[in-house]
Amino acid sequence: MSAQHEEQKPGRRIVHTRTKPFAPYDMEGPVQHDMSVIELSYDRGNKQGAYLIRMEPGAETIAHEHPFREEFMILEGELIESDGTVLKTGDFVMYEPGTVHNSRTEKGCLLLGIDWKRQG
């Protein structure tokens, strides 16, 4: 971990998202070159945690099913869901486990996503 991008102390981790570089996006399998990701607390082993996704204009996710709840908030731009719903900056969305969807953007988008297993 680069000290300029992340800091750790016992019980705390800070990710400096303004300076941390985005990595190629491959959360649905193959690398999608018009998308990138910062895995904030996301654990690929259990497919849970938080992440930032940047989608360039014209990008589209591969249709996928989430094993857990997926929640995301649009931080910049807009996103168009597979049913045609247009999400804009500040919109927050929750998908229940087992939901299949894909998203696309015409203008570009930055979103904060969280995948997690709901207890109880």
Secondary structure, 3 states (H helix, E strand, C coil): CCCCCEEEECCEEEECCCCCCCEEECCCCCCEEEEEEEECCCECCCCEEEEEEEECCCCECCCEECCCEEEEEEEEEEEEECCCCEEECCCEEEECCCCEECEECCCCEEEEEEEECCCC
